[in-house]
Amino acid sequence: ENFEHAKACKQEGNELYNSHKIKPAIRKYHECLLYVRACQSKYDTAVNPLPVPVSSEIKEQLDRLKADCYNNLAACLLLQPDCNYSRVVTYCDNVLRIMPGNVKALFRKGVAHYHMGNYITARGYLNDAKRLRKTPDEEITKYIKMCNEATERPPSTQ
């Protein structure tokens, strides 16, 4: 039941995001994560002394839903004018713990690091995203170029 609610919340979040209703989408993705946690706590021996047996397929679906929500949250935050880039990095780390080669999470983490002024770190994540992506991506290339330009500039003297 919680799993179905989680999937519905993610779908609603996606629809809101596609309609450029970013803050309501963020709320839906957070709500989805709450349902995912409720599902996972039923199966977790650390939380529940009598856990319900879970198939690896269900665990995989829950992990994927969780990763998708964190990835979507990172995308939403990057569209905010007052973006919290360190939170974007945290959300991307959550995705990458579940799906280590996730190109979107690597890209978004690179973008966040770029905006925090961590150009060399950003370039590393962006190069990973570029390497793992099957086809060229203009946005990845653009940010790699911006990182290169930022690291070639002499530091400003004040």
N, C-alpha and C positions, 0 to 999 in steps of 0.2 A: 504493500500500500504506500509506504513512504517512498519507495523507489519510483512508483508511478507519479507521485506528487513531484518528486525531484525532476523527472523527465519533463513533466508539464511546465514546471517553473523555468527550466532551461529554454524550452521552446518559446515560452512567453517572453523571456529575456531576449532571445534572438529576434523575435518579431519587433520588440521595442527598439532594439539596437538598429535594426534595418530601417525603422521609421525615424531614426535620429533622436529617439527619446532616451538619452544616455542615462540620466539619473534613475528613472524607473527601471531600466534594464539592469543597472547595478544592483538595485534592490532585489530583483528577481533572481539574479545569479547568486546573491548571498542567501536568499531563501532556499534555493536549490541545494547549496552547500549544507545548510542546516538539515535538510531531509537526508542527504547523503550521509552525514555524520550519524543521524539517528539510525539509519540502516546499518552502517558499519559497527555501531556500538552493540547491536544485537549479536554480531558475529565475533566480537573482539573479547578474547579471554581476559585481557587486562582490565576491561571495563565491566564485563558481565561474567559472574562466576559460573553461570550455566549457559554458555553461548550456544546459539542455534548453529547447527552444521551448515556450511556454505559451500557451494560449488565454486570451482575456480572461475567458471564462466560469470557467475554473479559478481564475484570479487573484481574481476576484470572490467565488467560493465560499470560498477561503482567507481573504480579508479579512473576509468575513461571519462565518466560524467564529471567527476571532481576536477580532473585535468582540464576538460573543456571549459568548465565554469571559471577556473582560475585564469585560463588563457583569455577568455572573453572579458573577464574583469580587467585584465591588463590592457586589452584593446580599448575598453571604455575609458579607463583612466587616462590613457594617452591622448584621448580626444578632449579631455577637460582642460580649460584654460589655466587652471591652478593645479596642474598635475603633480601628484606626489610620486616622483620618480623612484624613490626608494621602495615604495609599496609595489610599484610595477615590477621591480626586481624581485621582491619577495614572492609575488604571485607567479612570476615566471619560474623561480626556483621550485615552487610547489609543483608546477607542471613538469619541469625537467627531472624531478625526483621520480615521477611516475613514468614519464616518456622522455628519456634522455636525449633523443635526437629530434625533438619537436622543433621544426624550422620556425614556426610562428613565435614560439616562446623564445628561441634564441635571438630572433630578429628583434622582438619587443624588448628583451633584456638589453640588447645592444643599443637600441634607440634610447632607452632610459639612461644607460651609462653615458651615452654621448651627451645628453642634456644635463647630466650632472657634472660634465667636464672630465669624465674618465675615458679619454679618447682611445688610449691603448687597449684598455679592457673592452671597451665598446667594439673596437675593430676586431678583437679576438672572437667575440660572440657573432658578429656580423659575418666574418669569414667562415665560421662554422656553419652558419645558416646558408651561406652561398654554396659551400661545398656539399651540403646535404640536399639542397634543392635540385630537382631534376632539370629545371629550365632556368634561364637567366631571369633575374628580377630587378627591375629598375630601381625600386626603393632600396633594396639591399645595396646595390651598386652605388646609389647616391649617398647613402650614409657612410659607406666605406670611404668614398672620395672625401666626404666632409671630415671624417676622422683623420685621413691622411693630411688634408690641408691644415687642420687644427694642430697636428703634431709637428708640422714643418714650419709653422709660424714661430718667430721668436717670442718669448714671453713678453707681455707688455710691461713697460717700466713706469712705475708711478712714484 
